[in-house]
Amino acid sequence: MAKYSFDLKLKAVIDYEQGLGIYQFIADKYHVKTSGRIKDWVQINSFKGSFFNR
């Protein structure tokens, strides 16, 4: 199981929220194995409102 840095997760979520691509495009851009991982990060961020605020 790959670990992804906080910065990478944040960049991917921001890209998606800004409409810079679909899950698969963003996964490819950041070398994330599956688009589902991006989807999970986006959903966690929107559900918790501020997942990426530490």
C-alpha positions in Angstrom: 0.0 0.0 0.0 1.5 3.3 -1.1 1.6 6.2 1.3 1.0 9.6 -0.2 2.2 12.8 1.3 -0.1 15.4 2.7 1.1 17.9 0.1 0.2 15.6 -2.8 -3.2 14.9 -1.4 -3.9 18.6 -0.9 -2.7 19.4 -4.5 -4.9 16.6 -5.9 -8.0 17.8 -4.0 -7.5 21.4 -5.0 -7.0 20.5 -8.6 -10.2 18.5 -8.6 -12.2 21.3 -6.8 -10.9 23.9 -9.3 -12.2 21.8 -12.2 -8.7 21.0 -13.6 -9.6 17.4 -14.5 -11.6 14.3 -13.7 -10.4 11.8 -11.0 -8.5 9.7 -13.6 -6.6 12.7 -15.0 -5.6 13.9 -11.6 -4.6 10.4 -10.5 -2.4 10.1 -13.6 -0.9 13.6 -13.1 0.2 12.8 -9.5 1.0 9.1 -10.2 -1.7 7.8 -7.8 -2.5 4.2 -8.5 -6.3 4.5 -8.8 -8.7 7.3 -9.4 -10.8 6.0 -6.5 -8.1 7.2 -4.2 -8.6 10.8 -5.5 -12.3 10.4 -5.1 -11.9 9.3 -1.5 -9.8 12.3 -0.7 -12.2 14.7 -2.3 -15.2 13.1 -0.5 -13.4 13.1 2.9 -12.5 16.8 2.4 -16.1 17.8 1.5 -17.7 15.6 4.2 -15.5 16.9 7.0 -15.4 20.4 5.5 -11.8 20.9 6.2 -10.1 17.5 6.2 -6.8 19.1 5.1 -6.7 21.7 7.8 -4.4 20.4 10.5 
